[in-house]
Amino acid sequence: MAQSLRDTRLVADLPVIGRRQFRETLSRPLAAAIDDSATPEQALQSAAREWREIIARLGPAKLRDSYRASLG
């Protein structure tokens, strides 16, 4: 397990409800930063804004509880 987590090709998924939404809203700003259509700062601000919207929609407590449940 430890060795697989050291693999630089591995991208761990977020263990929370709405993980697909979080991943998608991170992918768009990341792509914009990579293709220079946004600065890294703009990309991070965009991702942060969208993540806050997802958290508000899902509910912070529900998100927290789903993360805790994933930890066992």
PDB file of N, CA, C and O in Angstrom:
ATOM      1  N   MET A   1       0.823  -1.181   0.000  1.00  0.00           N
ATOM      2  CA  MET A   1       0.000   0.000   0.000  1.00  0.00           C
ATOM      3  C   MET A   1       0.871   1.249   0.000  1.00  0.00           C
ATOM      4  O   MET A   1       0.656   2.153  -0.807  1.00  0.00           O
ATOM      5  N   ALA A   2       1.839   1.308   0.887  1.00  0.00           N
ATOM      6  CA  ALA A   2       2.703   2.487   0.975  1.00  0.00           C
ATOM      7  C   ALA A   2       3.433   2.718  -0.332  1.00  0.00           C
ATOM      8  O   ALA A   2       3.552   3.854  -0.791  1.00  0.00           O
ATOM      9  N   GLN A   3       3.923   1.644  -0.932  1.00  0.00           N
ATOM     10  CA  GLN A   3       4.648   1.781  -2.194  1.00  0.00           C
ATOM     11  C   GLN A   3       3.729   2.301  -3.300  1.00  0.00           C
ATOM     12  O   GLN A   3       4.151   3.127  -4.109  1.00  0.00           O
ATOM     13  N   SER A   4       2.503   1.840  -3.348  1.00  0.00           N
ATOM     14  CA  SER A   4       1.591   2.316  -4.387  1.00  0.00           C
ATOM     15  C   SER A   4       1.268   3.791  -4.203  1.00  0.00           C
ATOM     16  O   SER A   4       1.060   4.500  -5.188  1.00  0.00           O
ATOM     17  N   LEU A   5       1.222   4.264  -2.966  1.00  0.00           N
ATOM     18  CA  LEU A   5       0.959   5.673  -2.716  1.00  0.00           C
ATOM     19  C   LEU A   5       2.142   6.566  -3.087  1.00  0.00           C
ATOM     20  O   LEU A   5       1.974   7.771  -3.272  1.00  0.00           O
ATOM     21  N   ARG A   6       3.318   5.989  -3.194  1.00  0.00           N
ATOM     22  CA  ARG A   6       4.499   6.755  -3.613  1.00  0.00           C
ATOM     23  C   ARG A   6       4.594   6.884  -5.125  1.00  0.00           C
ATOM     24  O   ARG A   6       5.405   7.659  -5.632  1.00  0.00           O
ATOM     25  N   ASP A   7       3.778   6.136  -5.846  1.00  0.00           N
ATOM     26  CA  ASP A   7       3.790   6.173  -7.304  1.00  0.00           C
ATOM     27  C   ASP A   7       3.335   7.548  -7.777  1.00  0.00           C
ATOM     28  O   ASP A   7       2.210   7.957  -7.492  1.00  0.00           O
ATOM     29  N   THR A   8       4.198   8.266  -8.499  1.00  0.00           N
ATOM     30  CA  THR A   8       3.875   9.631  -8.937  1.00  0.00           C
ATOM     31  C   THR A   8       2.800   9.655 -10.015  1.00  0.00           C
ATOM     32  O   THR A   8       2.271  10.719 -10.338  1.00  0.00           O
ATOM     33  N   ARG A   9       2.474   8.503 -10.569  1.00  0.00           N
ATOM     34  CA  ARG A   9       1.409   8.445 -11.578  1.00  0.00           C
ATOM     35  C   ARG A   9       0.032   8.271 -10.948  1.00  0.00           C
ATOM     36  O   ARG A   9      -0.983   8.329 -11.643  1.00  0.00           O
ATOM     37  N   LEU A  10      -0.006   8.063  -9.658  1.00  0.00           N
ATOM     38  CA  LEU A  10      -1.253   7.830  -8.944  1.00  0.00           C
ATOM     39  C   LEU A  10      -1.878   9.155  -8.532  1.00  0.00           C
ATOM     40  O   LEU A  10      -1.202  10.033  -7.997  1.00  0.00           O
ATOM     41  N   VAL A  11      -3.160   9.287  -8.782  1.00  0.00           N
ATOM     42  CA  VAL A  11      -3.914  10.449  -8.318  1.00  0.00           C
ATOM     43  C   VAL A  11      -5.029   9.915  -7.430  1.00  0.00           C
ATOM     44  O   VAL A  11      -5.962   9.270  -7.908  1.00  0.00           O
ATOM     45  N   ALA A  12      -4.925  10.182  -6.161  1.00  0.00           N
ATOM     46  CA  ALA A  12      -5.931   9.688  -5.216  1.00  0.00           C
ATOM     47  C   ALA A  12      -7.205  10.504  -5.347  1.00  0.00           C
ATOM     48  O   ALA A  12      -7.161  11.728  -5.472  1.00  0.00           O
ATOM     49  N   ASP A  13      -8.329   9.826  -5.316  1.00  0.00           N
ATOM     50  CA  ASP A  13      -9.617  10.490  -5.393  1.00  0.00           C
ATOM     51  C   ASP A  13     -10.001  11.002  -4.016  1.00  0.00           C
ATOM     52  O   ASP A  13      -9.648  10.398  -3.003  1.00  0.00           O
ATOM     53  N   LEU A  14     -10.713  12.097  -3.977  1.00  0.00           N
ATOM     54  CA  LEU A  14     -11.175  12.636  -2.705  1.00  0.00           C
ATOM     55  C   LEU A  14     -12.236  11.707  -2.132  1.00  0.00           C
ATOM     56  O   LEU A  14     -13.193  11.370  -2.829  1.00  0.00           O
ATOM     57  N   PRO A  15     -12.091  11.288  -0.887  1.00  0.00           N
ATOM     58  CA  PRO A  15     -13.048  10.346  -0.302  1.00  0.00           C
ATOM     59  C   PRO A  15     -14.259  11.053   0.314  1.00  0.00           C
ATOM     60  O   PRO A  15     -14.550  10.891   1.499  1.00  0.00           O
ATOM     61  N   VAL A  16     -14.961  11.839  -0.512  1.00  0.00           N
ATOM     62  CA  VAL A  16     -16.112  12.594  -0.009  1.00  0.00           C
ATOM     63  C   VAL A  16     -17.256  12.518  -1.014  1.00  0.00           C
ATOM     64  O   VAL A  16     -17.056  12.181  -2.181  1.00  0.00           O
ATOM     65  N   ILE A  17     -18.443  12.832  -0.544  1.00  0.00           N
ATOM     66  CA  ILE A  17     -19.564  12.954  -1.478  1.00  0.00           C
ATOM     67  C   ILE A  17     -19.258  14.127  -2.411  1.00  0.00           C
ATOM     68  O   ILE A  17     -18.589  15.080  -2.014  1.00  0.00           O
ATOM     69  N   GLY A  18     -19.733  14.058  -3.615  1.00  0.00           N
ATOM     70  CA  GLY A  18     -19.496  15.134  -4.571  1.00  0.00           C
ATOM     71  C   GLY A  18     -18.099  15.146  -5.158  1.00  0.00           C
ATOM     72  O   GLY A  18     -17.692  16.129  -5.778  1.00  0.00           O
ATOM     73  N   ARG A  19     -17.364  14.064  -4.969  1.00  0.00           N
ATOM     74  CA  ARG A  19     -15.957  14.046  -5.419  1.00  0.00           C
ATOM     75  C   ARG A  19     -15.829  14.310  -6.913  1.00  0.00           C
ATOM     76  O   ARG A  19     -14.867  14.945  -7.345  1.00  0.00           O
ATOM     77  N   ARG A  20     -16.783  13.836  -7.708  1.00  0.00           N
ATOM     78  CA  ARG A  20     -16.720  14.087  -9.145  1.00  0.00           C
ATOM     79  C   ARG A  20     -16.833  15.577  -9.435  1.00  0.00           C
ATOM     80  O   ARG A  20     -16.113  16.107 -10.281  1.00  0.00           O
ATOM     81  N   GLN A  21     -17.732  16.246  -8.735  1.00  0.00           N
ATOM     82  CA  GLN A  21     -17.892  17.693  -8.913  1.00  0.00           C
ATOM     83  C   GLN A  21     -16.619  18.437  -8.520  1.00  0.00           C
ATOM     84  O   GLN A  21     -16.185  19.345  -9.229  1.00  0.00           O
ATOM     85  N   PHE A  22     -16.024  18.057  -7.400  1.00  0.00           N
ATOM     86  CA  PHE A  22     -14.782  18.704  -6.963  1.00  0.00           C
ATOM     87  C   PHE A  22     -13.681  18.506  -7.998  1.00  0.00           C
ATOM     88  O   PHE A  22     -12.957  19.442  -8.336  1.00  0.00           O
ATOM     89  N   ARG A  23     -13.564  17.283  -8.493  1.00  0.00           N
ATOM     90  CA  ARG A  23     -12.519  16.978  -9.473  1.00  0.00           C
ATOM     91  C   ARG A  23     -12.740  17.757 -10.768  1.00  0.00           C
ATOM     92  O   ARG A  23     -11.793  18.309 -11.329  1.00  0.00           O
ATOM     93  N   GLU A  24     -13.974  17.803 -11.240  1.00  0.00           N
ATOM     94  CA  GLU A  24     -14.266  18.519 -12.478  1.00  0.00           C
ATOM     95  C   GLU A  24     -13.998  20.021 -12.342  1.00  0.00           C
ATOM     96  O   GLU A  24     -13.466  20.649 -13.258  1.00  0.00           O
ATOM     97  N   THR A  25     -14.369  20.586 -11.198  1.00  0.00           N
ATOM     98  CA  THR A  25     -14.161  22.018 -11.029  1.00  0.00           C
ATOM     99  C   THR A  25     -12.702  22.359 -10.785  1.00  0.00           C
ATOM    100  O   THR A  25     -12.318  23.524 -10.890  1.00  0.00           O
ATOM    101  N   LEU A  26     -11.895  21.388 -10.467  1.00  0.00           N
ATOM    102  CA  LEU A  26     -10.455  21.606 -10.373  1.00  0.00           C
ATOM    103  C   LEU A  26      -9.797  21.431 -11.742  1.00  0.00           C
ATOM    104  O   LEU A  26      -8.820  22.109 -12.058  1.00  0.00           O
ATOM    105  N   SER A  27     -10.331  20.531 -12.539  1.00  0.00           N
ATOM    106  CA  SER A  27      -9.743  20.248 -13.854  1.00  0.00           C
ATOM    107  C   SER A  27      -9.805  21.453 -14.786  1.00  0.00           C
ATOM    108  O   SER A  27      -8.838  21.729 -15.496  1.00  0.00           O
ATOM    109  N   ARG A  28     -10.912  22.164 -14.797  1.00  0.00           N
ATOM    110  CA  ARG A  28     -11.051  23.309 -15.712  1.00  0.00           C
ATOM    111  C   ARG A  28     -10.048  24.415 -15.419  1.00  0.00           C
ATOM    112  O   ARG A  28      -9.344  24.843 -16.334  1.00  0.00           O
ATOM    113  N   PRO A  29      -9.951  24.900 -14.174  1.00  0.00           N
ATOM    114  CA  PRO A  29      -8.947  25.937 -13.897  1.00  0.00           C
ATOM    115  C   PRO A  29      -7.515  25.446 -14.105  1.00  0.00           C
ATOM    116  O   PRO A  29      -6.652  26.204 -14.548  1.00  0.00           O
ATOM    117  N   LEU A  30      -7.268  24.185 -13.786  1.00  0.00           N
ATOM    118  CA  LEU A  30      -5.937  23.636 -13.994  1.00  0.00           C
ATOM    119  C   LEU A  30      -5.578  23.660 -15.478  1.00  0.00           C
ATOM    120  O   LEU A  30      -4.467  24.044 -15.843  1.00  0.00           O
ATOM    121  N   ALA A  31      -6.510  23.253 -16.328  1.00  0.00           N
ATOM    122  CA  ALA A  31      -6.276  23.288 -17.768  1.00  0.00           C
ATOM    123  C   ALA A  31      -6.034  24.719 -18.240  1.00  0.00           C
ATOM    124  O   ALA A  31      -5.184  24.952 -19.100  1.00  0.00           O
ATOM    125  N   ALA A  32      -6.774  25.675 -17.686  1.00  0.00           N
ATOM    126  CA  ALA A  32      -6.594  27.082 -18.073  1.00  0.00           C
ATOM    127  C   ALA A  32      -5.209  27.583 -17.686  1.00  0.00           C
ATOM    128  O   ALA A  32      -4.597  28.350 -18.429  1.00  0.00           O
ATOM    129  N   ALA A  33      -4.719  27.162 -16.547  1.00  0.00           N
ATOM    130  CA  ALA A  33      -3.375  27.574 -16.128  1.00  0.00           C
ATOM    131  C   ALA A  33      -2.315  26.925 -17.015  1.00  0.00           C
ATOM    132  O   ALA A  33      -1.305  27.549 -17.340  1.00  0.00           O
ATOM    133  N   ILE A  34      -2.542  25.699 -17.396  1.00  0.00           N
ATOM    134  CA  ILE A  34      -1.571  24.990 -18.231  1.00  0.00           C
ATOM    135  C   ILE A  34      -1.511  25.584 -19.633  1.00  0.00           C
ATOM    136  O   ILE A  34      -0.429  25.698 -20.209  1.00  0.00           O
ATOM    137  N   ASP A  35      -2.665  25.966 -20.191  1.00  0.00           N
ATOM    138  CA  ASP A  35      -2.641  26.517 -21.547  1.00  0.00           C
ATOM    139  C   ASP A  35      -2.482  28.046 -21.572  1.00  0.00           C
ATOM    140  O   ASP A  35      -2.654  28.682 -22.612  1.00  0.00           O
ATOM    141  N   ASP A  36      -2.153  28.612 -20.419  1.00  0.00           N
ATOM    142  CA  ASP A  36      -1.883  30.052 -20.276  1.00  0.00           C
ATOM    143  C   ASP A  36      -3.079  30.958 -20.554  1.00  0.00           C
ATOM    144  O   ASP A  36      -2.896  32.145 -20.823  1.00  0.00           O
ATOM    145  N   SER A  37      -4.293  30.428 -20.497  1.00  0.00           N
ATOM    146  CA  SER A  37      -5.461  31.293 -20.624  1.00  0.00           C
ATOM    147  C   SER A  37      -5.847  31.894 -19.268  1.00  0.00           C
ATOM    148  O   SER A  37      -6.736  32.743 -19.188  1.00  0.00           O
ATOM    149  N   ALA A  38      -5.171  31.448 -18.206  1.00  0.00           N
ATOM    150  CA  ALA A  38      -5.337  32.016 -16.869  1.00  0.00           C
ATOM    151  C   ALA A  38      -4.008  31.893 -16.141  1.00  0.00           C
ATOM    152  O   ALA A  38      -3.229  30.973 -16.390  1.00  0.00           O
ATOM    153  N   THR A  39      -3.765  32.824 -15.249  1.00  0.00           N
ATOM    154  CA  THR A  39      -2.563  32.717 -14.422  1.00  0.00           C
ATOM    155  C   THR A  39      -2.808  31.641 -13.365  1.00  0.00           C
ATOM    156  O   THR A  39      -3.958  31.294 -13.099  1.00  0.00           O
ATOM    157  N   PRO A  40      -1.761  31.117 -12.770  1.00  0.00           N
ATOM    158  CA  PRO A  40      -1.968  30.142 -11.700  1.00  0.00           C
ATOM    159  C   PRO A  40      -2.830  30.717 -10.568  1.00  0.00           C
ATOM    160  O   PRO A  40      -3.661  30.013  -9.994  1.00  0.00           O
ATOM    161  N   GLU A  41      -2.629  31.982 -10.259  1.00  0.00           N
ATOM    162  CA  GLU A  41      -3.421  32.612  -9.191  1.00  0.00           C
ATOM    163  C   GLU A  41      -4.895  32.660  -9.569  1.00  0.00           C
ATOM    164  O   GLU A  41      -5.760  32.361  -8.746  1.00  0.00           O
ATOM    165  N   GLN A  42      -5.183  33.035 -10.810  1.00  0.00           N
ATOM    166  CA  GLN A  42      -6.574  33.083 -11.269  1.00  0.00           C
ATOM    167  C   GLN A  42      -7.197  31.693 -11.241  1.00  0.00           C
ATOM    168  O   GLN A  42      -8.351  31.522 -10.848  1.00  0.00           O
ATOM    169  N   ALA A  43      -6.415  30.705 -11.662  1.00  0.00           N
ATOM    170  CA  ALA A  43      -6.916  29.334 -11.677  1.00  0.00           C
ATOM    171  C   ALA A  43      -7.261  28.861 -10.268  1.00  0.00           C
ATOM    172  O   ALA A  43      -8.314  28.262 -10.050  1.00  0.00           O
ATOM    173  N   LEU A  44      -6.375  29.129  -9.319  1.00  0.00           N
ATOM    174  CA  LEU A  44      -6.641  28.727  -7.937  1.00  0.00           C
ATOM    175  C   LEU A  44      -7.844  29.458  -7.352  1.00  0.00           C
ATOM    176  O   LEU A  44      -8.648  28.863  -6.635  1.00  0.00           O
ATOM    177  N   GLN A  45      -7.966  30.737  -7.657  1.00  0.00           N
ATOM    178  CA  GLN A  45      -9.113  31.502  -7.169  1.00  0.00           C
ATOM    179  C   GLN A  45     -10.418  30.953  -7.744  1.00  0.00           C
ATOM    180  O   GLN A  45     -11.423  30.848  -7.040  1.00  0.00           O
ATOM    181  N   SER A  46     -10.389  30.608  -9.024  1.00  0.00           N
ATOM    182  CA  SER A  46     -11.567  30.041  -9.663  1.00  0.00           C
ATOM    183  C   SER A  46     -11.943  28.705  -9.031  1.00  0.00           C
ATOM    184  O   SER A  46     -13.111  28.469  -8.719  1.00  0.00           O
ATOM    185  N   ALA A  47     -10.963  27.838  -8.843  1.00  0.00           N
ATOM    186  CA  ALA A  47     -11.228  26.542  -8.223  1.00  0.00           C
ATOM    187  C   ALA A  47     -11.756  26.719  -6.804  1.00  0.00           C
ATOM    188  O   ALA A  47     -12.701  26.039  -6.404  1.00  0.00           O
ATOM    189  N   ALA A  48     -11.161  27.612  -6.056  1.00  0.00           N
ATOM    190  CA  ALA A  48     -11.596  27.846  -4.673  1.00  0.00           C
ATOM    191  C   ALA A  48     -13.033  28.353  -4.635  1.00  0.00           C
ATOM    192  O   ALA A  48     -13.826  27.917  -3.800  1.00  0.00           O
ATOM    193  N   ARG A  49     -13.368  29.271  -5.535  1.00  0.00           N
ATOM    194  CA  ARG A  49     -14.730  29.815  -5.585  1.00  0.00           C
ATOM    195  C   ARG A  49     -15.729  28.697  -5.895  1.00  0.00           C
ATOM    196  O   ARG A  49     -16.771  28.585  -5.250  1.00  0.00           O
ATOM    197  N   GLU A  50     -15.396  27.876  -6.888  1.00  0.00           N
ATOM    198  CA  GLU A  50     -16.300  26.792  -7.262  1.00  0.00           C
ATOM    199  C   GLU A  50     -16.411  25.742  -6.161  1.00  0.00           C
ATOM    200  O   GLU A  50     -17.493  25.201  -5.937  1.00  0.00           O
ATOM    201  N   TRP A  51     -15.307  25.445  -5.471  1.00  0.00           N
ATOM    202  CA  TRP A  51     -15.356  24.478  -4.369  1.00  0.00           C
ATOM    203  C   TRP A  51     -16.232  25.012  -3.240  1.00  0.00           C
ATOM    204  O   TRP A  51     -16.993  24.257  -2.635  1.00  0.00           O
ATOM    205  N   ARG A  52     -16.129  26.310  -2.954  1.00  0.00           N
ATOM    206  CA  ARG A  52     -16.992  26.890  -1.902  1.00  0.00           C
ATOM    207  C   ARG A  52     -18.465  26.752  -2.277  1.00  0.00           C
ATOM    208  O   ARG A  52     -19.308  26.500  -1.416  1.00  0.00           O
ATOM    209  N   GLU A  53     -18.776  26.918  -3.578  1.00  0.00           N
ATOM    210  CA  GLU A  53     -20.157  26.769  -4.033  1.00  0.00           C
ATOM    211  C   GLU A  53     -20.637  25.332  -3.855  1.00  0.00           C
ATOM    212  O   GLU A  53     -21.770  25.105  -3.431  1.00  0.00           O
ATOM    213  N   ILE A  54     -19.789  24.368  -4.174  1.00  0.00           N
ATOM    214  CA  ILE A  54     -20.145  22.952  -3.999  1.00  0.00           C
ATOM    215  C   ILE A  54     -20.376  22.657  -2.525  1.00  0.00           C
ATOM    216  O   ILE A  54     -21.350  21.996  -2.164  1.00  0.00           O
ATOM    217  N   ILE A  55     -19.489  23.141  -1.681  1.00  0.00           N
ATOM    218  CA  ILE A  55     -19.612  22.917  -0.235  1.00  0.00           C
ATOM    219  C   ILE A  55     -20.914  23.520   0.284  1.00  0.00           C
ATOM    220  O   ILE A  55     -21.607  22.901   1.092  1.00  0.00           O
ATOM    221  N   ALA A  56     -21.245  24.715  -0.172  1.00  0.00           N
ATOM    222  CA  ALA A  56     -22.491  25.361   0.257  1.00  0.00           C
ATOM    223  C   ALA A  56     -23.701  24.549  -0.198  1.00  0.00           C
ATOM    224  O   ALA A  56     -24.675  24.409   0.541  1.00  0.00           O
ATOM    225  N   ARG A  57     -23.633  24.017  -1.412  1.00  0.00           N
ATOM    226  CA  ARG A  57     -24.745  23.236  -1.959  1.00  0.00           C
ATOM    227  C   ARG A  57     -24.910  21.909  -1.214  1.00  0.00           C
ATOM    228  O   ARG A  57     -26.031  21.508  -0.902  1.00  0.00           O
ATOM    229  N   LEU A  58     -23.813  21.236  -0.934  1.00  0.00           N
ATOM    230  CA  LEU A  58     -23.881  19.939  -0.254  1.00  0.00           C
ATOM    231  C   LEU A  58     -24.118  20.082   1.245  1.00  0.00           C
ATOM    232  O   LEU A  58     -24.761  19.241   1.873  1.00  0.00           O
ATOM    233  N   GLY A  59     -23.591  21.150   1.793  1.00  0.00           N
ATOM    234  CA  GLY A  59     -23.649  21.360   3.236  1.00  0.00           C
ATOM    235  C   GLY A  59     -22.334  20.958   3.877  1.00  0.00           C
ATOM    236  O   GLY A  59     -21.897  19.815   3.735  1.00  0.00           O
ATOM    237  N   PRO A  60     -21.693  21.892   4.587  1.00  0.00           N
ATOM    238  CA  PRO A  60     -20.397  21.599   5.201  1.00  0.00           C
ATOM    239  C   PRO A  60     -20.421  20.397   6.144  1.00  0.00           C
ATOM    240  O   PRO A  60     -19.487  19.596   6.145  1.00  0.00           O
ATOM    241  N   ALA A  61     -21.467  20.264   6.935  1.00  0.00           N
ATOM    242  CA  ALA A  61     -21.547  19.154   7.893  1.00  0.00           C
ATOM    243  C   ALA A  61     -21.673  17.822   7.168  1.00  0.00           C
ATOM    244  O   ALA A  61     -21.049  16.838   7.564  1.00  0.00           O
ATOM    245  N   LYS A  62     -22.476  17.786   6.106  1.00  0.00           N
ATOM    246  CA  LYS A  62     -22.650  16.546   5.349  1.00  0.00           C
ATOM    247  C   LYS A  62     -21.334  16.150   4.677  1.00  0.00           C
ATOM    248  O   LYS A  62     -20.984  14.971   4.631  1.00  0.00           O
ATOM    249  N   LEU A  63     -20.622  17.127   4.164  1.00  0.00           N
ATOM    250  CA  LEU A  63     -19.332  16.864   3.533  1.00  0.00           C
ATOM    251  C   LEU A  63     -18.324  16.352   4.563  1.00  0.00           C
ATOM    252  O   LEU A  63     -17.619  15.372   4.323  1.00  0.00           O
ATOM    253  N   ARG A  64     -18.269  17.023   5.701  1.00  0.00           N
ATOM    254  CA  ARG A  64     -17.370  16.593   6.776  1.00  0.00           C
ATOM    255  C   ARG A  64     -17.682  15.170   7.227  1.00  0.00           C
ATOM    256  O   ARG A  64     -16.784  14.347   7.406  1.00  0.00           O
ATOM    257  N   ASP A  65     -18.965  14.900   7.405  1.00  0.00           N
ATOM    258  CA  ASP A  65     -19.363  13.571   7.869  1.00  0.00           C
ATOM    259  C   ASP A  65     -19.032  12.494   6.839  1.00  0.00           C
ATOM    260  O   ASP A  65     -18.659  11.381   7.210  1.00  0.00           O
ATOM    261  N   SER A  66     -19.164  12.810   5.555  1.00  0.00           N
ATOM    262  CA  SER A  66     -18.827  11.813   4.532  1.00  0.00           C
ATOM    263  C   SER A  66     -17.326  11.538   4.540  1.00  0.00           C
ATOM    264  O   SER A  66     -16.901  10.406   4.308  1.00  0.00           O
ATOM    265  N   TYR A  67     -16.527  12.561   4.803  1.00  0.00           N
ATOM    266  CA  TYR A  67     -15.087  12.356   4.886  1.00  0.00           C
ATOM    267  C   TYR A  67     -14.729  11.495   6.100  1.00  0.00           C
ATOM    268  O   TYR A  67     -13.917  10.574   6.012  1.00  0.00           O
ATOM    269  N   ARG A  68     -15.346  11.815   7.220  1.00  0.00           N
ATOM    270  CA  ARG A  68     -15.096  11.022   8.430  1.00  0.00           C
ATOM    271  C   ARG A  68     -15.500   9.578   8.252  1.00  0.00           C
ATOM    272  O   ARG A  68     -14.808   8.672   8.715  1.00  0.00           O
ATOM    273  N   ALA A  69     -16.628   9.357   7.577  1.00  0.00           N
ATOM    274  CA  ALA A  69     -17.085   7.994   7.350  1.00  0.00           C
ATOM    275  C   ALA A  69     -16.122   7.225   6.451  1.00  0.00           C
ATOM    276  O   ALA A  69     -15.944   6.017   6.608  1.00  0.00           O
ATOM    277  N   SER A  70     -15.502   7.934   5.508  1.00  0.00           N
ATOM    278  CA  SER A  70     -14.561   7.261   4.613  1.00  0.00           C
ATOM    279  C   SER A  70     -13.291   6.842   5.334  1.00  0.00           C
ATOM    280  O   SER A  70     -12.591   5.927   4.900  1.00  0.00           O
ATOM    281  N   LEU A  71     -12.998   7.521   6.444  1.00  0.00           N
ATOM    282  CA  LEU A  71     -11.817   7.170   7.225  1.00  0.00           C
ATOM    283  C   LEU A  71     -12.044   5.947   8.107  1.00  0.00           C
ATOM    284  O   LEU A  71     -11.105   5.326   8.606  1.00  0.00           O
ATOM    285  N   GLY A  72     -13.316   5.627   8.279  1.00  0.00           N
ATOM    286  CA  GLY A  72     -13.649   4.444   9.085  1.00  0.00           C
ATOM    287  C   GLY A  72     -14.002   4.833  10.438  1.00  0.00           C
ATOM    288  O   GLY A  72     -14.313   3.977  11.266  1.00  0.00           O
TER     289      GLY A  72
END
